[in-house]
Amino acid sequence: MTDRGASKTTDASVAMSAIAAAIRDAPRDPPGLYVVATPIGNLADIGLRALRILARADLIACEDTRVTRKLMERYGLKTRLLSYHEHNEAARRPDLIARLDAGETLALVTDAGTPLVSDPGFRLVAAAGDAGLPVYPVPGASALLAGLVASGLPAERFWFEGFLPAKHGARRARIADLRGIDGTLVLYESPHRIAATLADLAGGLGLRPAVLARELTKRFETVTRGSLSDLAADLAANGPPKGEIVLVIGPPEAETPDVETGDLDDRLATLVTEHGVKRAAAQLAAETGLKRKQLYQRALELDKSKPCDDGEAP
């Protein structure tokens, strides 16, 4: 009989040995600032290159040392950690730039995901660039992309908004600005504000499909689909969810062109006479951007009401 606990331990040991070998045998990375993505929940979601950089860096600048230490302990890494966040970045940035200028290798991480996305690290990257110091991205997990690909909503064009304003008036004003964006919207929101935010989004954006993704990659991950109004009503009835939230909102429907009904019917009638109902609907749809199915139904109505040669209805 196989001992499952022993098997899991063996698998983990093999994995750790492979990671150690990959770090040990890889060529030395050049000095500079490495912007390293870390897992957004599941600690297994980290690449070998990221682990190698974190293991070999002279210093890791992180949002919260307690959070990053959990990742370090999981993989047996001992690199020194230094807290770097919005409350101390101005004071610590000159020292970090001086270290880079002296030829050190620094890693910049956030608590979860890719640094600089809803994160103040961009000022350090900008300062390094201004000083002519090398900056290297180490890609990996990203909550916004995880939410987008899990949503099933169009992803060829999207707008990442981050967090909307906390105050009601400012939030509604910003939602009005977002209304005209021709693409999928991706937002972050906190559990205690998500109900109010969804209500404002439903009122400001109208009937759009949306997906509320919660605790992505974690044990209690959930992905809930519905219209904005459906999601708002669900939260109003059941209370706010727990955990980190990514909200994905489908793009607006194409606006119906402003075409006078009389002119439309005249053009459609002419095309029906020339090409028949089906081709007439297809051609007018191409000309106006209107839906072909609706034009087809209208063409049928016009064709039925057209008088026969002897003056009687067909």
C-alpha positions as CSV (number, residue, x, y, z in Angstrom):
1,M,0.0,0.0,0.0
2,T,1.3,3.4,-1.0
3,D,1.7,6.1,1.8
4,R,0.1,9.2,0.2
5,G,1.7,11.5,2.7
6,A,5.2,10.1,2.0
7,S,4.5,10.4,-1.8
8,K,3.6,14.0,-1.5
9,T,6.7,14.7,0.6
10,T,8.9,12.9,-2.0
11,D,7.3,14.9,-4.8
12,A,7.9,18.2,-3.0
13,S,11.5,17.2,-2.3
14,V,12.1,16.3,-6.0
15,A,10.6,19.7,-7.0
16,M,12.7,21.6,-4.5
17,S,15.8,19.8,-5.8
18,A,15.0,20.7,-9.3
19,I,14.6,24.3,-8.3
20,A,17.9,24.4,-6.4
21,A,19.6,22.9,-9.5
22,A,18.1,25.4,-11.8
23,I,19.3,28.2,-9.6
24,R,22.7,26.8,-9.0
25,D,23.5,25.9,-12.7
26,A,22.1,29.0,-14.4
27,P,24.4,31.7,-15.7
28,R,24.9,34.7,-13.5
29,D,22.4,37.5,-14.2
30,P,23.7,41.0,-14.8
31,P,23.3,43.5,-12.0
32,G,20.4,45.9,-12.1
33,L,16.8,46.3,-10.9
34,Y,14.6,43.3,-11.5
35,V,10.8,43.8,-11.4
36,V,9.7,40.4,-10.3
37,A,6.1,39.1,-10.4
38,T,5.1,36.9,-7.5
39,P,2.0,34.6,-6.9
40,I,-1.4,36.2,-6.3
41,G,-2.4,33.4,-3.9
42,N,-1.1,30.0,-4.9
43,L,2.6,30.0,-4.0
44,A,3.2,27.4,-6.7
45,D,2.5,30.0,-9.4
46,I,6.1,31.3,-9.6
47,G,8.7,30.8,-12.3
48,L,12.2,29.4,-12.0
49,R,13.7,32.6,-13.2
50,A,11.9,34.6,-10.6
51,L,13.1,32.2,-7.9
52,R,16.7,32.5,-9.2
53,I,16.6,36.3,-9.1
54,L,15.1,36.3,-5.6
55,A,17.8,33.9,-4.4
56,R,20.7,35.7,-6.0
57,A,19.7,39.4,-5.4
58,D,21.6,41.5,-2.9
59,L,18.4,42.9,-1.6
60,I,14.6,42.4,-2.2
61,A,12.5,45.6,-1.9
62,C,9.0,44.4,-1.0
63,E,5.6,45.9,0.0
64,D,5.3,44.0,3.2
65,T,8.2,41.8,4.5
66,R,5.8,39.5,6.4
67,V,4.0,38.6,3.2
68,T,7.1,38.1,1.1
69,R,8.8,36.1,3.8
70,K,6.1,33.4,3.4
71,L,7.2,33.0,-0.2
72,M,10.8,33.0,0.7
73,E,10.4,30.3,3.4
74,R,8.4,28.1,1.1
75,Y,11.3,27.9,-1.3
76,G,14.1,28.1,1.2
77,L,15.4,31.6,0.2
78,K,17.5,33.7,2.6
79,T,17.9,37.0,0.7
80,R,17.6,40.1,2.9
81,L,14.2,41.9,2.7
82,L,13.5,45.6,2.9
83,S,10.1,47.1,3.2
84,Y,9.3,49.5,0.3
85,H,5.8,51.0,0.1
86,E,3.9,54.2,-0.5
87,H,4.6,55.5,3.1
88,N,8.4,55.2,3.0
89,E,9.3,55.0,-0.7
90,A,10.4,58.7,-0.9
91,A,12.9,58.2,2.0
92,R,14.3,54.8,0.7
93,R,14.4,55.4,-3.0
94,P,17.8,57.3,-3.0
95,D,19.5,54.5,-1.1
96,L,18.2,51.9,-3.5
97,I,19.3,53.9,-6.5
98,A,22.8,54.3,-4.9
99,R,23.0,50.5,-4.4
100,L,22.1,50.0,-8.1
101,D,24.7,52.5,-9.1
102,A,27.3,50.6,-7.1
103,G,26.6,47.5,-9.2
104,E,24.2,45.6,-6.9
105,T,21.3,43.4,-8.0
106,L,18.0,44.4,-6.5
107,A,14.6,42.7,-6.8
108,L,11.3,44.7,-6.5
109,V,8.2,42.7,-5.6
110,T,4.7,43.5,-4.4
111,D,2.6,41.5,-2.0
112,A,0.9,39.7,-4.9
113,G,1.2,39.8,-8.6
114,T,3.1,42.1,-10.9
115,P,4.7,45.2,-9.3
116,L,3.7,48.7,-10.6
117,V,0.1,47.5,-11.3
118,S,-1.9,49.4,-8.7
119,D,1.4,49.7,-6.8
120,P,3.8,52.6,-6.2
121,G,6.9,50.8,-7.5
122,F,6.8,52.7,-10.7
123,R,8.7,55.7,-9.1
124,L,11.7,53.5,-8.3
125,V,11.7,52.1,-11.9
126,A,11.4,55.7,-13.3
127,A,14.3,56.8,-11.0
128,A,16.5,53.9,-12.2
129,G,15.7,54.7,-15.8
130,D,16.5,58.4,-15.3
131,A,19.8,57.4,-13.8
132,G,20.7,55.2,-16.8
133,L,20.5,52.1,-14.7
134,P,19.2,48.8,-16.2
135,V,15.7,47.5,-15.4
136,Y,14.7,44.0,-16.1
137,P,11.1,42.6,-16.1
138,V,10.5,39.1,-14.7
139,P,6.9,38.4,-15.8
140,G,4.5,36.1,-14.0
141,A,1.2,36.2,-12.2
142,S,-1.2,39.1,-12.6
143,A,-4.6,39.4,-11.0
144,L,-6.0,41.6,-13.8
145,L,-5.0,39.1,-16.5
146,A,-6.2,36.1,-14.5
147,G,-9.6,37.7,-14.0
148,L,-9.8,38.7,-17.7
149,V,-9.0,35.3,-19.1
150,A,-11.4,33.6,-16.7
151,S,-14.2,35.9,-17.5
152,G,-14.9,34.8,-21.1
153,L,-15.4,38.4,-22.1
154,P,-13.7,39.9,-25.1
155,A,-10.0,40.3,-24.4
156,E,-8.6,41.8,-27.7
157,R,-9.1,45.3,-26.3
158,F,-9.4,46.1,-22.6
159,W,-9.0,49.0,-20.2
160,F,-7.5,48.4,-16.7
161,E,-9.0,51.0,-14.3
162,G,-7.7,49.7,-11.0
163,F,-9.7,51.0,-8.1
164,L,-12.5,53.4,-8.6
165,P,-12.8,56.4,-6.2
166,A,-14.1,55.6,-2.8
167,K,-16.5,58.5,-2.5
168,H,-19.9,58.1,-4.2
169,G,-19.9,61.3,-6.2
170,A,-16.3,60.9,-7.6
171,R,-17.0,57.3,-8.4
172,R,-20.1,58.1,-10.4
173,A,-18.3,60.8,-12.3
174,R,-15.5,58.4,-13.2
175,I,-18.0,55.7,-14.3
176,A,-19.5,58.3,-16.6
177,D,-16.0,58.8,-18.2
178,L,-15.6,55.0,-18.6
179,R,-19.0,54.6,-20.4
180,G,-17.5,55.5,-23.8
181,I,-14.5,53.2,-23.7
182,D,-14.9,50.7,-26.5
183,G,-13.5,47.7,-24.8
184,T,-13.7,45.4,-21.8
185,L,-13.2,47.0,-18.4
186,V,-11.1,45.4,-15.6
187,L,-11.3,46.8,-12.1
188,Y,-10.2,46.0,-8.6
189,E,-12.4,46.5,-5.6
190,S,-12.5,45.8,-1.9
191,P,-15.2,43.6,-0.4
192,H,-16.7,46.4,1.7
193,R,-17.2,48.7,-1.3
194,I,-18.1,46.2,-4.0
195,A,-21.9,46.3,-3.5
196,A,-22.0,50.1,-3.8
197,T,-19.6,50.1,-6.7
198,L,-21.7,47.5,-8.6
199,A,-24.9,49.5,-8.0
200,D,-23.2,52.6,-9.4
201,L,-21.8,50.7,-12.4
202,A,-25.2,49.2,-13.2
203,G,-26.7,52.7,-13.1
204,G,-23.9,54.3,-15.1
205,L,-23.1,51.7,-17.7
206,G,-26.4,50.0,-18.2
207,L,-27.1,46.4,-19.1
208,R,-23.7,44.9,-19.6
209,P,-22.3,41.4,-19.0
210,A,-19.9,41.2,-16.1
211,V,-17.9,38.7,-14.1
212,L,-16.9,39.0,-10.4
213,A,-13.8,36.9,-9.7
214,R,-12.9,36.4,-6.1
215,E,-9.8,34.9,-4.4
216,L,-8.3,33.9,-7.8
217,T,-5.9,30.9,-7.6
218,K,-6.8,30.4,-3.9
219,R,-8.7,27.6,-2.2
220,F,-12.1,29.4,-2.2
221,E,-11.8,30.9,-5.7
222,T,-15.1,31.8,-7.3
223,V,-16.1,33.3,-10.6
224,T,-19.7,34.6,-10.8
225,R,-21.2,35.7,-14.1
226,G,-24.3,37.9,-14.8
227,S,-25.3,41.4,-15.8
228,L,-24.1,44.3,-13.7
229,S,-27.6,44.7,-12.2
230,D,-27.8,40.9,-11.5
231,L,-24.5,41.0,-9.6
232,A,-25.5,44.1,-7.7
233,A,-28.8,42.6,-6.7
234,D,-27.1,39.4,-5.6
235,L,-24.7,41.3,-3.3
236,A,-27.5,43.4,-2.0
237,A,-29.4,40.3,-1.0
238,N,-26.5,38.1,0.3
239,G,-24.0,40.7,1.6
240,P,-20.5,41.4,0.5
241,P,-18.1,38.6,-0.5
242,K,-14.8,38.0,1.3
243,G,-11.3,38.2,-0.3
244,E,-9.7,40.1,-3.1
245,I,-11.9,41.0,-6.1
246,V,-11.4,41.5,-9.8
247,L,-14.4,42.8,-11.6
248,V,-14.5,42.4,-15.4
249,I,-17.2,44.2,-17.5
250,G,-18.1,43.6,-21.1
251,P,-17.8,46.3,-23.7
252,P,-20.7,48.5,-24.7
253,E,-22.9,47.2,-27.5
254,A,-22.4,49.0,-30.8
255,E,-24.7,52.0,-31.0
256,T,-27.5,51.8,-33.5
257,P,-26.9,54.3,-36.3
258,D,-29.3,57.3,-36.4
259,V,-31.2,56.5,-39.6
260,E,-34.6,58.0,-40.5
261,T,-37.2,55.2,-40.7
262,G,-38.7,56.5,-43.9
263,D,-35.4,56.8,-45.6
264,L,-34.5,53.3,-44.4
265,D,-37.7,51.8,-45.7
266,D,-37.3,53.5,-49.1
267,R,-33.7,52.1,-49.5
268,L,-34.7,48.7,-48.2
269,A,-37.7,48.6,-50.7
270,T,-35.4,49.4,-53.6
271,L,-32.9,46.8,-52.6
272,V,-35.7,44.2,-52.2
273,T,-36.9,44.9,-55.7
274,E,-33.4,44.6,-57.1
275,H,-32.0,41.7,-55.1
276,G,-34.8,40.0,-53.1
277,V,-35.3,40.0,-49.4
278,K,-32.3,38.1,-48.1
279,R,-29.7,40.0,-50.2
280,A,-31.4,43.3,-49.5
281,A,-31.1,42.8,-45.7
282,A,-27.5,41.8,-46.0
283,Q,-26.5,44.8,-48.2
284,L,-28.3,47.4,-46.0
285,A,-26.8,45.9,-42.9
286,A,-23.3,46.4,-44.4
287,E,-24.2,50.0,-45.4
288,T,-25.7,51.1,-42.1
289,G,-24.3,48.9,-39.4
290,L,-27.8,47.8,-38.4
291,K,-28.5,44.2,-37.5
292,R,-29.2,42.0,-40.5
293,K,-31.9,40.0,-38.7
294,Q,-34.0,43.0,-37.9
295,L,-33.6,44.4,-41.5
296,Y,-34.6,41.0,-42.8
297,Q,-37.8,41.0,-40.8
298,R,-38.5,44.6,-41.9
299,A,-37.9,43.6,-45.5
300,L,-40.4,40.8,-45.3
301,E,-43.0,43.2,-43.9
302,L,-42.4,45.6,-46.8
303,D,-42.5,42.9,-49.4
304,K,-45.8,41.5,-48.0
305,S,-47.4,45.0,-48.0
306,K,-46.2,45.8,-51.6
307,P,-49.2,46.0,-54.0
308,C,-49.5,43.5,-56.9
309,D,-49.6,44.6,-60.5
310,D,-53.5,44.3,-60.5
311,G,-53.7,46.4,-57.4
312,E,-54.6,43.6,-55.0
313,A,-52.5,42.4,-52.1
314,P,-50.4,39.3,-52.8
